[in-house]
Amino acid sequence: MADLNVDPIIGWLKRQIKKTKAKGLVIGISGGVDSAVAAALCVKATGARRVLGLILPCESNPQDEIDAMKVVKQFRIPYIKVDLTGTYSVLKLVLNDFEKNFESYNMKPRLRMAVLYYFANKKNFLVVGTDNKSELYTGYFTKYGDGGVDILPLAGFYKHEIYQLAKQLKVPAEIIDKKPSAGLWENQTDEKELKMSYNQLDKCLKEIEEGTKKNHPQYWHVKRLIKKSKHKREMPPIFRR
């Protein structure tokens, strides 16, 4: 398989910085493959000194932090760790009707978004999102959480292409090999939630993108995900008088 050309992404990142007159890029480094690839591309675009990595555990699997540290060391990224576990615990206490459900777990990426923008505003940096095309079009991200960003350098690439980029950019093998997970609760995996593998998802998305109508359950499942998550990819409706 031929290498993907990373030069257009690097050039695009440089143009985003120049256009907004930002001084650099801030990115949350989760220990997953998407954030590792995005971080590596940021370093190629600006140099490591103009990138700030944030490691933001929040009742997280300790392995994720270990893997995040591998990324910052591999690409020599300046980083700050902000442990949000205590903040999340306090928030659970003040919400009297708190329950362990999908809605409550979504508060974790929204807390991370607030911290990313704190440092972005402080340093005049852009917040770099890590969502890929497969996640973006199925709505597999938290609105105003990991979806609350300034730029999305990976949103034009399917998940299988992210793995290809990861190998090209020399992301540590153990990060490439681990099961993709948003890390919102114990034993969560992306593919379990999506009810299919990323390879199957990417195949369906490609069929939809090419207008090749297929009559199989996975195809229609993906079509439903796209329709259901449409609001996540749009600005809020504005009343016009």
Backbone as numpy.savetxt, mean C-alpha at the origin, in Angstrom:
# Nx Ny Nz CAx CAy CAz Cx Cy Cz
11.40 -14.28 -18.56 10.57 -13.08 -18.56 11.44 -11.83 -18.56
11.16 -10.93 -19.48 11.96 -9.70 -19.59 11.72 -8.79 -18.40
12.75 -8.06 -18.01 12.62 -7.11 -16.91 11.65 -6.00 -17.27
10.94 -5.52 -16.27 10.10 -4.35 -16.45 10.99 -3.11 -16.42
10.64 -2.12 -17.19 11.42 -0.88 -17.25 11.03 0.04 -16.09
11.95 0.24 -15.15 11.63 1.09 -13.99 11.92 2.57 -14.25
12.61 2.87 -15.34 12.97 4.27 -15.62 11.76 5.20 -15.71
10.67 4.79 -16.37 9.50 5.69 -16.40 8.92 5.98 -15.02
8.95 5.00 -14.12 8.42 5.22 -12.76 9.32 6.22 -12.03
10.62 6.03 -12.16 11.57 6.93 -11.49 11.42 8.35 -12.02
11.29 8.47 -13.34 11.09 9.79 -13.93 9.80 10.43 -13.47
8.75 9.62 -13.36 7.45 10.12 -12.90 7.54 10.62 -11.45
8.22 9.86 -10.60 8.40 10.29 -9.21 9.13 11.63 -9.13
10.16 11.77 -9.94 10.92 13.03 -9.96 10.03 14.19 -10.39
9.17 13.94 -11.39 8.28 15.00 -11.86 7.24 15.39 -10.81
6.77 14.41 -10.05 5.79 14.71 -9.00 6.41 15.61 -7.92
7.64 15.33 -7.58 8.34 16.15 -6.58 8.55 17.57 -7.10
9.00 17.66 -8.35 9.26 18.97 -8.94 7.98 19.78 -9.08
6.92 19.14 -9.53 5.64 19.81 -9.77 5.05 20.38 -8.49
5.20 19.64 -7.40 4.61 20.06 -6.12 5.59 20.86 -5.25
6.83 20.98 -5.74 7.89 21.67 -4.99 8.12 21.03 -3.62
7.96 19.71 -3.58 8.23 18.98 -2.35 9.73 18.76 -2.20
10.15 18.48 -0.98 11.57 18.26 -0.70 11.95 16.78 -0.66
10.95 15.92 -0.65 11.26 14.50 -0.59 10.00 13.67 -0.49
10.16 12.41 -0.08 9.08 11.44 -0.07 9.04 10.71 1.27
7.84 10.52 1.79 7.67 9.74 3.03 6.80 8.53 2.70
7.19 7.40 3.25 6.49 6.15 2.94 6.42 5.27 4.18
5.25 4.66 4.38 5.11 3.67 5.44 5.68 2.34 4.98
6.58 1.80 5.77 7.23 0.52 5.40 6.68 -0.56 6.33
5.91 -1.45 5.73 5.13 -2.41 6.50 5.83 -3.75 6.69
6.84 -4.01 5.87 7.44 -5.34 5.87 6.89 -6.20 4.75
5.97 -5.64 3.95 5.40 -6.35 2.81 6.09 -5.99 1.52
5.77 -6.73 0.47 6.47 -6.56 -0.81 6.13 -5.24 -1.49
4.89 -4.78 -1.38 4.50 -3.55 -2.07 5.26 -2.34 -1.52
5.29 -2.21 -0.21 5.99 -1.06 0.38 7.49 -1.15 0.14
8.02 -2.37 0.10 9.45 -2.53 -0.17 9.80 -2.07 -1.59
8.97 -2.45 -2.55 9.19 -2.03 -3.94 9.05 -0.52 -4.07
8.00 0.03 -3.48 7.79 1.48 -3.55 8.95 2.23 -2.91
9.43 1.74 -1.78 10.56 2.39 -1.10 11.82 2.35 -1.95
12.08 1.21 -2.57 13.27 1.09 -3.43 13.20 2.05 -4.60
12.03 2.22 -5.19 11.86 3.14 -6.30 12.03 4.59 -5.85
11.56 4.91 -4.65 11.72 6.26 -4.10 13.21 6.60 -3.96
13.97 5.64 -3.46 15.41 5.85 -3.29 16.07 6.07 -4.65
15.68 5.30 -5.66 16.25 5.48 -6.99 15.90 6.86 -7.57
14.73 7.36 -7.21 14.27 8.65 -7.76 14.93 9.84 -7.09
15.18 9.76 -5.79 15.61 10.95 -5.05 16.92 10.78 -4.30
17.36 9.54 -4.14 18.46 9.28 -3.20 17.88 9.03 -1.82
18.53 8.20 -1.04 17.98 7.78 0.26 17.80 8.95 1.22
18.63 9.98 1.13 18.55 11.08 2.09 17.27 11.89 1.97
16.60 11.79 0.83 15.35 12.52 0.63 14.12 11.63 0.76
14.34 10.46 1.36 13.24 9.53 1.65 13.18 9.32 3.16
11.98 9.32 3.70 11.79 8.99 5.11 10.87 7.78 5.19
11.37 6.71 5.78 10.55 5.52 6.00 9.96 5.56 7.39
8.68 5.23 7.49 8.02 5.16 8.79 7.60 3.73 9.07
8.03 3.22 10.19 7.62 1.89 10.64 6.59 2.11 11.73
5.36 1.63 11.50 4.22 2.03 12.33 3.46 0.81 12.87
4.09 0.05 13.78 3.38 -1.11 14.33 2.14 -0.69 15.11
1.11 -1.53 15.01 -0.14 -1.27 15.73 -0.78 -2.62 16.03
-0.43 -3.18 17.18 -0.81 -4.56 17.51 -0.39 -5.50 16.38
0.80 -5.26 15.86 1.25 -5.95 14.65 2.03 -7.22 14.97
2.12 -8.08 13.97 2.98 -9.25 14.05 4.43 -8.77 14.14
5.18 -9.19 15.17 6.58 -8.74 15.30 7.44 -9.01 14.07
7.09 -10.04 13.29 7.86 -10.36 12.09 7.78 -9.23 11.06
6.66 -8.52 11.04 6.49 -7.43 10.08 7.51 -6.32 10.35
7.74 -6.03 11.62 8.73 -5.01 11.95 10.15 -5.47 11.61
10.42 -6.74 11.84 11.73 -7.30 11.48 11.95 -7.16 9.97
10.92 -7.48 9.19 11.03 -7.39 7.73 11.13 -5.94 7.27
10.42 -5.05 7.94 10.51 -3.62 7.60 11.94 -3.11 7.82
12.57 -3.58 8.89 13.95 -3.18 9.17 14.91 -3.70 8.10
14.61 -4.87 7.55 15.44 -5.40 6.46 15.39 -4.47 5.25
14.20 -3.90 5.01 14.03 -3.00 3.87 14.83 -1.71 4.07
14.71 -1.09 5.26 15.43 0.17 5.47 16.93 -0.04 5.45
17.38 -1.20 5.91 18.82 -1.48 5.88 19.30 -1.77 4.45
18.50 -2.54 3.71 18.87 -2.89 2.34 19.04 -1.65 1.47
18.11 -0.68 1.64 18.12 0.50 0.77 18.62 1.76 1.48
19.14 1.56 2.69 19.77 2.64 3.48 18.84 3.85 3.65
17.61 3.55 4.03 16.59 4.60 4.16 16.55 5.12 5.59
16.66 6.43 5.79 16.43 6.98 7.13 15.00 6.63 7.57
14.85 6.26 8.83 13.52 5.82 9.25 13.21 6.29 10.67
11.92 6.30 10.97 11.43 6.59 12.31 10.39 5.53 12.65
10.47 5.00 13.84 9.45 4.05 14.31 8.50 4.78 15.25
7.21 4.65 14.98 6.18 5.19 15.87 5.23 4.05 16.18
5.28 3.57 17.42 4.41 2.45 17.81 3.02 2.99 18.17
2.04 2.59 17.39 0.68 3.10 17.56 -0.20 2.17 18.39
0.39 1.14 18.97 -0.40 0.18 19.74 -1.10 0.84 20.91
-0.37 1.69 21.64 -0.97 2.39 22.79 -2.08 3.33 22.37
-1.86 4.06 21.29 -2.87 4.99 20.78 -4.14 4.24 20.37
-3.95 3.12 19.70 -5.08 2.30 19.28 -5.83 1.75 20.50
-5.10 1.36 21.52 -5.72 0.84 22.74 -6.58 1.91 23.43
-6.04 3.14 23.50 -6.81 4.24 24.10 -8.07 4.52 23.29
-7.94 4.51 21.98 -9.09 4.75 21.12 -10.16 3.68 21.34
-9.74 2.44 21.53 -10.70 1.37 21.80 -11.43 1.62 23.13
-10.71 2.16 24.11 -11.32 2.43 25.42 -12.39 3.52 25.35
-12.10 4.58 24.57 -13.04 5.71 24.53 -14.23 5.43 23.62
-14.12 4.42 22.76 -15.26 4.03 21.94 -16.03 2.93 22.68
-17.08 3.32 23.34 -17.79 2.40 24.23 -18.37 1.18 23.52
-18.69 1.34 22.24 -19.29 0.23 21.51 -18.28 -0.51 20.64
-16.99 -0.39 20.99 -15.93 -1.03 20.20 -16.13 -2.53 20.13
-16.03 -3.06 18.93 -16.08 -4.50 18.70 -14.95 -4.89 17.77
-14.51 -6.12 17.91 -13.47 -6.61 17.00 -14.13 -7.01 15.69
-14.14 -6.08 14.76 -14.73 -6.36 13.45 -13.95 -5.59 12.39
-14.36 -5.74 11.15 -13.63 -5.14 10.04 -13.53 -3.62 10.20
-14.63 -3.01 10.65 -14.65 -1.55 10.78 -13.65 -1.06 11.83
-13.56 -1.77 12.94 -12.63 -1.34 13.99 -11.18 -1.56 13.58
-10.90 -2.63 12.86 -9.53 -2.88 12.41 -9.09 -1.84 11.38
-10.03 -1.27 10.65 -9.70 -0.25 9.66 -9.18 1.03 10.31
-9.37 1.17 11.62 -8.82 2.35 12.29 -7.29 2.32 12.29
-6.70 1.14 12.20 -5.24 1.04 12.22 -4.61 1.77 11.04
-5.00 1.46 9.79 -4.40 2.22 8.68 -4.75 3.70 8.70
-5.88 4.06 9.31 -6.22 5.49 9.39 -5.33 6.20 10.40
-4.96 5.53 11.47 -3.99 6.11 12.40 -2.63 6.28 11.72
-2.24 5.28 10.95 -0.97 5.36 10.23 -0.97 6.52 9.24
-2.09 6.72 8.56 -2.21 7.82 7.61 -1.99 9.15 8.31
-2.55 9.32 9.51 -2.39 10.58 10.24 -0.92 10.84 10.57
-0.20 9.78 10.94 1.22 9.94 11.27 2.04 10.23 10.02
1.74 9.57 8.93 2.45 9.84 7.67 2.29 11.31 7.27
1.09 11.83 7.41 0.88 13.23 7.02 1.47 14.21 8.03
1.58 13.79 9.27 2.27 14.65 10.24 3.70 14.90 9.79
4.41 13.83 9.44 5.80 13.99 9.02 5.91 14.60 7.63
4.96 14.30 6.76 4.97 14.89 5.42 4.82 16.41 5.51
3.89 16.87 6.33 3.68 18.31 6.48 4.88 18.98 7.15
5.44 18.29 8.12 6.58 18.84 8.85 7.80 19.02 7.94
8.00 18.10 7.00 9.20 18.10 6.17 8.95 18.58 4.73
7.70 18.89 4.41 7.31 19.21 3.03 7.67 18.05 2.10
7.24 16.85 2.50 7.42 15.64 1.71 6.06 15.20 1.16
6.08 14.42 0.09 4.87 13.79 -0.42 4.68 12.42 0.22
3.43 12.08 0.53 3.13 10.74 1.04 2.98 9.78 -0.14
3.79 8.74 -0.13 3.80 7.76 -1.23 2.91 6.58 -0.84
1.92 6.30 -1.69 1.08 5.14 -1.47 1.70 3.88 -2.05
1.29 2.74 -1.53 1.88 1.46 -1.95 0.88 0.54 -2.62
-0.34 1.01 -2.86 -1.36 0.15 -3.47 -1.00 -0.17 -4.92
-1.20 -1.42 -5.29 -0.98 -1.84 -6.68 -2.31 -1.86 -7.43
-2.25 -2.14 -8.71 -3.45 -2.11 -9.57 -4.49 -3.13 -9.12
-4.03 -4.31 -8.71 -4.96 -5.37 -8.29 -5.75 -4.95 -7.07
-5.08 -4.29 -6.13 -5.75 -3.81 -4.91 -6.64 -2.61 -5.21
-6.13 -1.70 -6.03 -6.86 -0.46 -6.30 -8.22 -0.73 -6.93
-8.26 -1.60 -7.93 -9.50 -1.80 -8.67 -10.49 -2.72 -7.98
-10.03 -3.51 -7.02 -10.96 -4.34 -6.25 -11.33 -3.67 -4.93
-10.74 -2.51 -4.66 -11.05 -1.80 -3.42 -10.39 -2.42 -2.20
-9.32 -3.19 -2.43 -8.67 -3.83 -1.30 -7.68 -2.87 -0.63
-8.24 -1.82 -0.07 -7.48 -0.84 0.70 -8.48 -0.09 1.57
-7.99 0.59 2.58 -8.86 1.32 3.49 -9.01 2.76 3.03
-10.24 3.16 2.83 -10.52 4.54 2.42 -10.03 5.49 3.52
-9.24 6.48 3.12 -8.62 7.43 4.05 -7.70 6.75 5.06
-7.24 5.57 4.70 -6.21 4.87 5.47 -5.01 4.73 4.57
-4.72 3.48 4.13 -3.62 3.33 3.16 -4.01 3.89 1.80
-5.29 4.22 1.61 -5.72 4.91 0.40 -5.57 6.41 0.48
-5.22 6.94 1.66 -5.05 8.38 1.84 -3.60 8.77 1.61
-3.28 9.09 0.36 -1.88 9.37 -0.02 -1.85 10.50 -1.06
-0.64 10.93 -1.39 -0.47 11.96 -2.41 -0.22 11.38 -3.80
0.57 10.32 -3.86 0.92 9.73 -5.15 0.92 8.21 -5.05
0.65 7.55 -6.19 0.56 6.09 -6.24 1.44 5.55 -7.38
2.71 5.34 -7.11 3.62 4.89 -8.19 3.40 3.47 -8.66
2.72 2.63 -7.86 2.56 1.22 -8.23 1.18 0.88 -8.76
0.29 1.87 -8.82 -1.11 1.59 -9.15 -1.33 1.21 -10.61
-0.31 1.28 -11.43 -0.41 0.82 -12.81 0.11 -0.59 -13.01
0.46 -1.27 -11.91 1.07 -2.60 -12.01 0.23 -3.64 -11.26
-0.03 -4.76 -11.95 -0.70 -5.88 -11.29 0.22 -6.46 -10.20
-0.41 -7.22 -9.29 0.36 -7.80 -8.19 1.50 -8.71 -8.70
1.25 -9.49 -9.72 2.31 -10.38 -10.20 3.49 -9.57 -10.75
3.20 -8.35 -11.25 4.28 -7.49 -11.72 5.06 -6.88 -10.56
4.39 -6.68 -9.43 5.08 -6.18 -8.22 6.16 -7.17 -7.80
5.84 -8.46 -7.87 6.83 -9.48 -7.53 8.01 -9.44 -8.50
7.71 -9.19 -9.75 8.78 -9.09 -10.75 9.68 -7.89 -10.44
9.05 -6.77 -10.12 9.82 -5.58 -9.75 10.66 -5.82 -8.50
10.07 -6.53 -7.54 10.77 -6.82 -6.29 12.07 -7.58 -6.54
12.02 -8.55 -7.42 13.22 -9.32 -7.74 14.25 -8.45 -8.46
13.77 -7.62 -9.38 14.68 -6.73 -10.10 15.38 -5.76 -9.16
14.63 -5.25 -8.18 15.15 -4.22 -7.28 15.90 -4.81 -6.09
15.98 -6.15 -6.05 16.72 -6.85 -4.99 16.10 -6.65 -3.61
14.77 -6.72 -3.57 14.07 -6.77 -2.29 14.43 -8.09 -1.62
14.68 -8.11 -0.30 15.04 -9.37 0.38 14.06 -10.50 0.06
14.61 -11.67 -0.22 13.82 -12.81 -0.69 12.72 -13.20 0.29
13.00 -13.12 1.58 11.99 -13.53 2.57 10.76 -12.64 2.53
10.92 -11.39 2.10 9.77 -10.49 1.97 8.97 -10.85 0.71
9.67 -11.20 -0.35 9.00 -11.62 -1.58 8.22 -12.91 -1.34
8.77 -13.81 -0.54 8.18 -15.14 -0.35 7.05 -15.18 0.68
6.92 -14.16 1.53 5.90 -14.22 2.58 4.50 -14.02 2.01
3.50 -14.57 2.69 2.12 -14.43 2.23 1.67 -12.97 2.37
1.09 -12.40 1.31 0.64 -11.00 1.40 -0.45 -10.85 2.45
-0.31 -9.81 3.28 -1.28 -9.55 4.34 -1.30 -8.07 4.68
-2.49 -7.55 4.94 -2.61 -6.17 5.42 -2.23 -6.08 6.89
-2.14 -7.22 7.57 -1.70 -7.25 8.96 -2.66 -6.61 9.94
-3.94 -6.61 9.62 -4.91 -5.94 10.51 -5.33 -6.82 11.67
-5.28 -8.15 11.49 -5.56 -9.07 12.58 -4.74 -10.33 12.38
-4.72 -11.14 13.41 -3.87 -12.33 13.40 -4.30 -13.30 12.30
-3.31 -13.81 11.57 -3.52 -14.80 10.51 -4.32 -14.26 9.32
-4.44 -12.95 9.20 -5.09 -12.38 8.02 -4.20 -12.56 6.80
-4.79 -12.92 5.68 -4.06 -12.91 4.41 -4.94 -12.24 3.35
-4.29 -11.59 2.40 -5.01 -10.91 1.32 -5.86 -11.90 0.53
-5.25 -13.01 0.15 -5.93 -13.94 -0.75 -7.13 -14.61 -0.09
-7.05 -14.80 1.23 -8.20 -15.36 1.96 -9.38 -14.38 1.91
-9.07 -13.09 2.08 -10.13 -12.08 2.04 -10.68 -11.88 0.63
-9.78 -11.92 -0.34 -10.21 -11.72 -1.72 -10.92 -12.95 -2.29
-10.78 -14.08 -1.58 -11.40 -15.35 -1.99 -10.82 -15.90 -3.29
-9.57 -15.56 -3.56 -8.86 -16.10 -4.72 -7.39 -15.72 -4.61
-6.56 -16.38 -5.39 -5.15 -16.02 -5.40 -4.95 -14.75 -6.22
-3.82 -14.10 -6.03 -3.53 -12.90 -6.81 -3.38 -13.24 -8.30
-2.85 -14.41 -8.59 -2.72 -14.80 -10.00 -4.09 -14.93 -10.66
-5.05 -15.51 -9.94 -6.42 -15.62 -10.45 -7.05 -14.24 -10.58
-6.82 -13.39 -9.58 -7.37 -12.03 -9.62 -6.82 -11.25 -10.80
-5.51 -11.32 -10.98 -4.89 -10.58 -12.08 -5.41 -11.05 -13.43
-5.64 -12.35 -13.55 -6.18 -12.90 -14.80 -7.57 -12.33 -15.08
-8.41 -12.28 -14.04 -9.76 -11.73 -14.19 -9.72 -10.25 -14.52
-8.86 -9.51 -13.85 -8.75 -8.06 -14.12 -8.31 -7.80 -15.55
-7.40 -8.64 -16.02 -6.93 -8.47 -17.40 -8.05 -8.76 -18.40
-8.84 -9.77 -18.11 -10.00 -10.09 -18.96 -10.98 -8.92 -18.99
-11.23 -8.33 -17.82 -12.15 -7.20 -17.73 -11.59 -5.99 -18.47
-10.30 -5.74 -18.25 -9.65 -4.59 -18.89 -9.67 -4.71 -20.41
-9.51 -5.91 -20.90 -9.48 -6.14 -22.34 -10.87 -6.31 -22.94
-11.91 -6.28 -22.07 -13.27 -6.43 -22.56 -13.62 -7.84 -22.97
-12.87 -8.81 -22.44 -13.12 -10.22 -22.75 -14.07 -10.79 -21.71
-15.34 -10.85 -22.02 -16.34 -11.31 -21.06 -16.23 -12.81 -20.85
-16.09 -13.20 -19.60 -15.97 -14.62 -19.26 -17.12 -15.00 -18.33
-17.64 -16.18 -18.51 -18.77 -16.61 -17.69 -18.31 -17.66 -16.67
-17.48 -17.20 -15.72 -17.09 -18.08 -14.63 -17.20 -17.30 -13.31
-17.40 -17.98 -12.18 -17.71 -17.31 -10.90 -16.66 -16.28 -10.48
-15.39 -16.57 -10.69 -14.35 -15.63 -10.26 -14.43 -14.32 -11.03
-14.73 -14.42 -12.33 -14.86 -13.22 -13.16 -15.95 -12.30 -12.59
-17.11 -12.88 -12.28 -18.23 -12.08 -11.78 -17.98 -11.60 -10.37
-17.24 -12.37 -9.58 -16.86 -11.93 -8.23 -16.00 -10.67 -8.31
-15.03 -10.66 -9.21 -14.15 -9.50 -9.38 -14.94 -8.30 -9.90
-15.87 -8.54 -10.83 -16.72 -7.46 -11.33 -17.52 -6.83 -10.18
-18.00 -7.65 -9.27 -18.75 -7.13 -8.11 -17.85 -6.32 -7.19
-16.61 -6.80 -6.98 -15.67 -6.06 -6.14 -15.38 -4.67 -6.72
-15.19 -4.61 -8.03 -14.90 -3.33 -8.70 -16.08 -2.37 -8.53
-17.28 -2.89 -8.76 -18.47 -2.05 -8.65 -18.69 -1.56 -7.21
-18.53 -2.47 -6.27 -18.77 -2.15 -4.86 -17.79 -1.11 -4.34
-16.57 -1.12 -4.87 -15.51 -0.22 -4.35 -15.35 1.04 -5.18
-16.26 1.30 -6.10 -16.15 2.45 -7.00 -15.97 3.76 -6.22
-16.69 3.89 -5.12 -16.63 5.13 -4.32 -15.24 5.39 -3.76
-14.45 4.35 -3.58 -13.11 4.52 -3.02 -12.15 5.18 -4.00
-12.46 5.09 -5.27 -11.57 5.63 -6.31 -12.03 6.99 -6.82
-13.04 7.55 -6.19 -13.59 8.83 -6.65 -13.58 9.86 -5.53
-13.56 11.12 -5.91 -13.74 12.19 -4.94 -15.16 12.13 -4.38
-15.39 12.60 -3.15 -16.75 12.62 -2.61 -17.67 13.47 -3.49
-18.92 13.05 -3.64 -19.87 13.84 -4.42 -20.05 15.24 -3.82
-20.14 16.24 -4.67 -20.32 17.63 -4.23 -21.70 18.12 -4.68
-22.45 18.68 -3.75 -23.73 19.29 -4.10 -23.47 20.57 -4.87
-24.06 20.71 -6.04 -23.91 21.90 -6.87 -25.21 22.68 -6.84
-25.14 23.95 -6.49 -26.37 24.75 -6.46 -26.50 25.64 -7.68
